[in-house]
Amino acid sequence: MPDDQESRDLLHQLLFGFYASQLIVVAARLGLADLLRDGPRTNDELARSTATHASSLRRVLRGLACVGVLYEIEPGHFELSPLGEPLLSDAPESMHSVVTLYGGEEVWRAWGNLLYSVKTGETAFEQLYGVNHFGWVAQSSSSEAYFHELWGDTTSQVAPAILAAYDFSGFRSVVDVGGGNGALVAAILAANPAQHGVLFDTAAGVSEAAAVLAAAGVADRCDVVAGDFFESVPRGGDLYILKSAFDDWDEKRIVEILSNCRRAMAGDARLAVVEAVLPPRIERPGTGVGLVMSDLNMLVCCGGHRRTEIELSSLLGSAGFEVSRVVPVPSTDFSVIEAVPAPNRAG
């Protein structure tokens, strides 16, 4: 076990972690990584390019150097470090969108009211702003763009691993429910040339789908349908996919989504729920940090939460499904939970 001083030092580092997080947010919002992509620049050059107060920016740049996002190669001269490269707006697996969206003042203030959520079970975000995070995103065109870009990027990054883990080849028609810009169904159709797809999401969710499907060469094999999965989903699919659709809603709303899927499914159709799955317990410090913190963010901001495999299976059962198998997706937090309509249950 660490001695008392080590414990105090570690707790001190954790307590003031928000200093570093806000430095990173400022770097993203000012576009510092993009300004430094071609090599070092001086503090004064960066201040002119970002229309900021030069001496204050110097203090921020120095802070970013302290946490390793930048290097100060000589006094007042800074360059981008490997740690800072994911802040490039066009980097592979860029983190620019997630930093900009989730590091903003609105999420920041909501986390400052975590205790409210713990005491009441209600979302601190809604208590502060009158709407949950999704309602707020829908009211802000820039935030909505960041949101859909983020989820599209995230899906694109994990899609190859999902396809490697789960065999989609046996289905003629795939319906991606809540599929956003179509990154997942595009990858599935590209790998299975005989398949037809349906991408279903809100009008805002599918607004960038045409470009994604065209880039994958599958636009002629995928219908894009705008709608609300709380009302209905398209009929006729052999496989219905729900990826990351459960995190944001409570049990009642999830059962509504699942029930609508079940009503749309023929008797031999299958459902593939692709979710990041919480471990049954935290075995040691550092285990499942990303999942657990994401779950807390849902508590604070949108009212949803991440779930264990047992909890997901229970939700599926409540909507008239039986789990046929669970396929972990290696090197990710995701699993594909395959389910079929349970016999002798009304749709």
TADA-V509883 format. One record per residue. N is the residue number from 0. RES is the residue in one letter. D_FIRST is the distance of its C-alpha to the first C-alpha in Angstrom with 2 decimals. Layout:
# TADA-V509883
n = {N | N}
res = {RES | RES}
d_first = {D_FIRST | D_FIRST}
This chain:
# TADA-V509883
n = {0 | 1 | 2 | 3 | 4 | 5 | 6 | 7 | 8 | 9 | 10 | 11 | 12 | 13 | 14 | 15 | 16 | 17 | 18 | 19 | 20 | 21 | 22 | 23 | 24 | 25 | 26 | 27 | 28 | 29 | 30 | 31 | 32 | 33 | 34 | 35 | 36 | 37 | 38 | 39 | 40 | 41 | 42 | 43 | 44 | 45 | 46 | 47 | 48 | 49 | 50 | 51 | 52 | 53 | 54 | 55 | 56 | 57 | 58 | 59 | 60 | 61 | 62 | 63 | 64 | 65 | 66 | 67 | 68 | 69 | 70 | 71 | 72 | 73 | 74 | 75 | 76 | 77 | 78 | 79 | 80 | 81 | 82 | 83 | 84 | 85 | 86 | 87 | 88 | 89 | 90 | 91 | 92 | 93 | 94 | 95 | 96 | 97 | 98 | 99 | 100 | 101 | 102 | 103 | 104 | 105 | 106 | 107 | 108 | 109 | 110 | 111 | 112 | 113 | 114 | 115 | 116 | 117 | 118 | 119 | 120 | 121 | 122 | 123 | 124 | 125 | 126 | 127 | 128 | 129 | 130 | 131 | 132 | 133 | 134 | 135 | 136 | 137 | 138 | 139 | 140 | 141 | 142 | 143 | 144 | 145 | 146 | 147 | 148 | 149 | 150 | 151 | 152 | 153 | 154 | 155 | 156 | 157 | 158 | 159 | 160 | 161 | 162 | 163 | 164 | 165 | 166 | 167 | 168 | 169 | 170 | 171 | 172 | 173 | 174 | 175 | 176 | 177 | 178 | 179 | 180 | 181 | 182 | 183 | 184 | 185 | 186 | 187 | 188 | 189 | 190 | 191 | 192 | 193 | 194 | 195 | 196 | 197 | 198 | 199 | 200 | 201 | 202 | 203 | 204 | 205 | 206 | 207 | 208 | 209 | 210 | 211 | 212 | 213 | 214 | 215 | 216 | 217 | 218 | 219 | 220 | 221 | 222 | 223 | 224 | 225 | 226 | 227 | 228 | 229 | 230 | 231 | 232 | 233 | 234 | 235 | 236 | 237 | 238 | 239 | 240 | 241 | 242 | 243 | 244 | 245 | 246 | 247 | 248 | 249 | 250 | 251 | 252 | 253 | 254 | 255 | 256 | 257 | 258 | 259 | 260 | 261 | 262 | 263 | 264 | 265 | 266 | 267 | 268 | 269 | 270 | 271 | 272 | 273 | 274 | 275 | 276 | 277 | 278 | 279 | 280 | 281 | 282 | 283 | 284 | 285 | 286 | 287 | 288 | 289 | 290 | 291 | 292 | 293 | 294 | 295 | 296 | 297 | 298 | 299 | 300 | 301 | 302 | 303 | 304 | 305 | 306 | 307 | 308 | 309 | 310 | 311 | 312 | 313 | 314 | 315 | 316 | 317 | 318 | 319 | 320 | 321 | 322 | 323 | 324 | 325 | 326 | 327 | 328 | 329 | 330 | 331 | 332 | 333 | 334 | 335 | 336 | 337 | 338 | 339 | 340 | 341 | 342 | 343 | 344 | 345 | 346}
res = {M | P | D | D | Q | E | S | R | D | L | L | H | Q | L | L | F | G | F | Y | A | S | Q | L | I | V | V | A | A | R | L | G | L | A | D | L | L | R | D | G | P | R | T | N | D | E | L | A | R | S | T | A | T | H | A | S | S | L | R | R | V | L | R | G | L | A | C | V | G | V | L | Y | E | I | E | P | G | H | F | E | L | S | P | L | G | E | P | L | L | S | D | A | P | E | S | M | H | S | V | V | T | L | Y | G | G | E | E | V | W | R | A | W | G | N | L | L | Y | S | V | K | T | G | E | T | A | F | E | Q | L | Y | G | V | N | H | F | G | W | V | A | Q | S | S | S | S | E | A | Y | F | H | E | L | W | G | D | T | T | S | Q | V | A | P | A | I | L | A | A | Y | D | F | S | G | F | R | S | V | V | D | V | G | G | G | N | G | A | L | V | A | A | I | L | A | A | N | P | A | Q | H | G | V | L | F | D | T | A | A | G | V | S | E | A | A | A | V | L | A | A | A | G | V | A | D | R | C | D | V | V | A | G | D | F | F | E | S | V | P | R | G | G | D | L | Y | I | L | K | S | A | F | D | D | W | D | E | K | R | I | V | E | I | L | S | N | C | R | R | A | M | A | G | D | A | R | L | A | V | V | E | A | V | L | P | P | R | I | E | R | P | G | T | G | V | G | L | V | M | S | D | L | N | M | L | V | C | C | G | G | H | R | R | T | E | I | E | L | S | S | L | L | G | S | A | G | F | E | V | S | R | V | V | P | V | P | S | T | D | F | S | V | I | E | A | V | P | A | P | N | R | A | G}
d_first = {0.00 | 3.84 | 6.49 | 9.28 | 11.38 | 9.32 | 9.08 | 12.76 | 13.74 | 12.58 | 14.27 | 17.21 | 17.62 | 17.74 | 20.09 | 22.50 | 22.51 | 26.04 | 27.31 | 26.79 | 28.13 | 31.29 | 31.85 | 31.88 | 34.27 | 36.58 | 36.59 | 37.61 | 40.24 | 41.78 | 41.86 | 40.32 | 39.26 | 42.85 | 44.24 | 42.14 | 42.77 | 45.51 | 43.80 | 42.72 | 44.40 | 44.54 | 43.27 | 46.89 | 47.83 | 45.01 | 45.96 | 49.56 | 48.63 | 46.45 | 48.69 | 45.85 | 45.69 | 45.09 | 42.99 | 40.79 | 40.37 | 39.40 | 36.47 | 35.39 | 35.85 | 33.77 | 30.97 | 31.32 | 31.13 | 27.88 | 26.23 | 27.98 | 30.73 | 33.40 | 33.94 | 35.86 | 37.86 | 39.81 | 40.18 | 41.25 | 41.37 | 38.96 | 38.53 | 36.67 | 33.48 | 32.53 | 29.94 | 32.88 | 35.32 | 34.55 | 36.03 | 39.40 | 41.64 | 43.01 | 40.04 | 39.37 | 36.77 | 37.14 | 34.74 | 37.37 | 38.49 | 35.13 | 34.11 | 37.52 | 37.69 | 34.25 | 33.54 | 36.78 | 37.37 | 38.16 | 34.86 | 33.07 | 34.85 | 34.27 | 30.48 | 30.96 | 32.38 | 29.62 | 29.63 | 33.32 | 32.67 | 29.95 | 32.38 | 35.50 | 34.67 | 37.02 | 36.52 | 35.87 | 37.84 | 40.92 | 40.64 | 40.75 | 43.34 | 45.34 | 44.53 | 41.44 | 40.11 | 42.59 | 45.47 | 44.53 | 44.23 | 47.68 | 49.14 | 47.95 | 49.56 | 47.12 | 44.03 | 45.69 | 46.30 | 42.68 | 41.59 | 43.90 | 43.13 | 39.40 | 39.84 | 42.43 | 40.22 | 37.26 | 39.59 | 41.17 | 37.85 | 36.84 | 40.43 | 40.60 | 37.56 | 39.10 | 42.40 | 40.84 | 39.10 | 41.96 | 45.62 | 47.87 | 50.96 | 52.53 | 53.28 | 56.50 | 55.48 | 52.05 | 51.55 | 48.50 | 48.08 | 46.42 | 46.27 | 46.48 | 47.94 | 48.28 | 45.72 | 44.77 | 48.30 | 49.57 | 47.18 | 48.18 | 51.88 | 51.68 | 50.24 | 52.87 | 56.30 | 58.16 | 56.09 | 56.99 | 54.46 | 54.42 | 52.05 | 51.81 | 50.20 | 51.34 | 53.83 | 51.22 | 48.77 | 51.35 | 52.83 | 51.45 | 51.93 | 55.25 | 53.88 | 50.88 | 53.12 | 55.74 | 53.28 | 52.18 | 55.86 | 55.77 | 57.43 | 60.55 | 58.57 | 56.50 | 57.87 | 56.09 | 56.44 | 55.38 | 54.67 | 52.31 | 50.32 | 50.41 | 54.18 | 54.74 | 53.85 | 56.29 | 57.77 | 58.51 | 55.25 | 54.16 | 50.51 | 48.96 | 45.72 | 43.38 | 40.58 | 38.03 | 40.62 | 38.62 | 35.73 | 37.96 | 39.71 | 39.37 | 40.36 | 44.00 | 44.55 | 42.90 | 45.18 | 48.10 | 47.22 | 46.81 | 50.01 | 51.94 | 50.72 | 51.77 | 55.21 | 55.69 | 54.81 | 57.37 | 56.67 | 55.34 | 53.17 | 49.41 | 46.62 | 43.59 | 40.78 | 38.43 | 35.27 | 31.65 | 30.02 | 26.86 | 24.56 | 24.87 | 21.25 | 18.16 | 16.08 | 13.01 | 12.53 | 15.37 | 17.63 | 21.12 | 20.57 | 24.21 | 25.64 | 23.79 | 24.60 | 28.13 | 28.43 | 27.55 | 30.11 | 32.65 | 31.97 | 32.58 | 35.41 | 37.46 | 36.81 | 35.76 | 32.51 | 31.04 | 31.16 | 29.93 | 32.37 | 33.35 | 34.13 | 36.19 | 38.08 | 38.87 | 40.31 | 42.45 | 43.72 | 44.68 | 46.89 | 48.61 | 46.69 | 45.28 | 42.38 | 43.74 | 40.70 | 37.44 | 37.00 | 33.62 | 34.14 | 32.05 | 29.84 | 30.17 | 28.96 | 32.55 | 34.38 | 38.13 | 38.97 | 42.59 | 44.69 | 48.35 | 50.51 | 50.33 | 53.71 | 55.73 | 54.03 | 56.09 | 55.20}
